[in-house]
Amino acid sequence: NFYMKPQPKSWTKVASIFVFLSIFSIPLQAQTFVRSNATGANNGTSWADAYTNLNIALSNTLSGQIWIAAGTYRPVTCNPCSDVQRQIYFEILPDVQLYGGFAGTETALSQRDYENNLTILSGDIGVANDSTDNSYKIVYTRNSTTNTIIDGFIIEEGNADGSFGFSSGGGIFIDANTSATGDLQVRNCTIRNNYAGGGGGVAIDCVLGGTSDALFRNCLFEGN
């Protein structure tokens, strides 16, 4: 049973007004938009004003959905590429959901077509088609949860041929090291043509008490 002591009418009115105002003061969660050829304000608030750089969008988005239009996105571009530049990747924070496959006009997630609007996360950051200067890893997550989502991408051309820390997870590296979690959800993705000393397509690090319940659904692994 649940008992609530009756309140005077005046207090009831105040409480009702407070609840009403509180409900309408909650900000609506908006998507962050990324489109490589956008020409607007470059602040991610709409398709017209979308970020053109995915890593900037990721740095400025602590939670919520990021909608990404068709195109090829690289963690950095360089020629020649230094070892430091090869260490740069796309870091997905625990409460961020990445969705690819948009044409750049949609208003609902259900309108996207990831099979025809190819959205590529590429590690080919230097000389084209020369893997020796590619990113060590393309996507990195740390402490990911089931609320961390990557959906509708091609992830390709990572080359984890570096020293310790950069020799595994050429495509995706899920870091659950030291009692962290790795519960990332990867859906509707193609993970292809990635190389590593361990886990060319995906590596999951659960050393020192880490745990992972990573989910891969409707994904193609090819040529890793």
N, C-alpha and C positions, 0 to 999 in steps of 0.2 A: 504494500500500500504506500501511497505517496500523499503527504499532507503539506499544504502550504497555508501559512497563517494569512487570513484576509488582511488586505491593506486598506487604509482609508481611501475614499474615492479620489481625493486630490492626488495622492501618491500614485494611484492606478493610472490617472490621466498623464502624469509626468512620465511614468514608466512606458506608457503606450507611445507617447511622443518620442521618447528616447529611442525605442526600438524602431519606430518608423524612420527617424532620421538616420539611425545606424545602418539600416538596410540600404538606404539610398546613398550613403556615403561610401559604400564598398565599390572600389573602382572595377570597371569591367576589364577583363583580361583580353588584350588584343594580340593579334599575331605580329610577329616581326617578319618583314618581307626582304628577300634577297633576289636580285635580278642583275645579271652581269652587265647588261646593256641599258640599265636605267639611267635617265638623264636628269632626274629631279633633285630633291634636297639631300639625298644620300643619308637619310636618317631612319629608314626601315619602317616607316609608318604606313606605307601603302605601296602598291606595285609601282606607281609613278615615282615615288620618292624612296624606292627600295635601296638598301645597301648594295653596292656592287662588289664588295669584298666580304666573303663569308667569314673570314677570321675576325674582322671588325664586328660583324653582327654577333658572333659568338662571344666576343669579349664584352659586348654591351647588353647581353641577354642572360639574366641569371635564372630565369624560369619561363615556362610557357613554350608555345609552338613557334618554330621558324619555318616559314614556307619559302621554298627555293625554286626558282624558275629553271627551265631547261638550260643547259650549258655546261661548260667544263670549269671547275673550280679547283684551284691549287692552293696549298697552304702558303706558298711563297713562289715567286718567280725569280730566277737568277741565271746568269751565264757569264763567267763561270760560277759554280756554286761552292760555297765554303762548307766545311763540316758543320758549322753552327747553323747554316741555312738548311741543311739536310735534316737537322733535328727538329725543325718546325713542323707542327701537325695541326689538325683540327681537333681541339679539345671540346668534348661535349660534357657540360656540367650535369649533375645528377637530376635536376628538375627541368631539363630542356628536352623538347621533342623536335627532331629534325624531319621534315617531310619534303621530299623532292617530287618531281614529275608535273610541275605546273607550267602552263603556257604563259602565265603572267597577267591573266585577266580574271581569274577565279575569285569567287566570294565565299565558297564553301569547300571544305576539304574533300567532299565527295565528288567534286567536279574535276579533280586532277586526273591525269592519264599518264602514269609513270612509264607505261610500256612504249608510248610514242613521244613523250616529252622527256627525252633522256637527260638525266641530271647526273653528271659525272664528278666524282671526287678523285682527282688524279694526283699521283706522286711524281709525275713526269715534269719536274719543276725546272730543269736545266735544258740541256741540248735535247731536242726532240728525239724520241726513240732510242736514247742512250741511257740505259738503266744505271750506269755507274755513278751518275750524279743525281739519282732520284731520292725522294724523301725516304728516310729510314722507316717511318710509319706514317700512315695517312690519317687515321682516326685514333684518338686516345680518349679513354674514359677512366675516371678515378672515383671510387665509391659510388658507382652507378646503382640505380634502383630500378624497379619495374616501371617507374615513371620516366626513365631515360630511354628514348626511342630514336632509332634511325630507320626510316621507312621510305623506300622508293628511289634507291641510288644504285649507280655502278661505282664500285670502289676498286681502283686499278692502279697498277704500276708502282706500288711501294717496294722498296728494296732495302730490307734490314740486314745489310752486310757489314754493319759497323761493329764496334767493340761492345763490351758488356753494357747492357741497357739499351742498346740499339741493334741487337742481333736477333730479335724475335718480333712477330706481329707486324709483318709488312703492310697488311691491309688494315687490320683493326687490332689494337692492343688494349685489353681490358685489365686494368690495374686494380687488383684486390689485395695487394701486398699489405702486410702488417695489420691484420684484423679488419681490413676494409671489405667492402662488398663489390661484387661484379654481376649485377642482375640486369644488365642491359638487355633491351629487346631490339632485335634487328629483324626487319620484315620487308619482304618484297624487294630484296637487293640482289645484285650480281657482284660477287667478289672474285676478281679475276686477275691473272697475270701479276701476282705479287710474290715476292721472294723473301725468305728469311732463313737464318740458321735453324730456327725452330718456329713453327706456325707461320708459314708463308701467308696464308689468308687471314688467320686469326690466332692470337695467343692470349691466354688467360693466366695471369700470375696470382696465385693464391698462397704464396709463401708466407710463413710466420702467422698462421691463424686466419688468413683471409678466406672468404667463401664466395662462391659464384653460382648463380642459378640463371645464367645467361640463356636467352631464348632466341633461336633462329627459326623463322617461319617463312615458307615460300621463298627461299633464297637459293641461288645457284652458285656453287663454287667451281671455278673453272681455271685450269692452267696455273694454279698456285704451286 
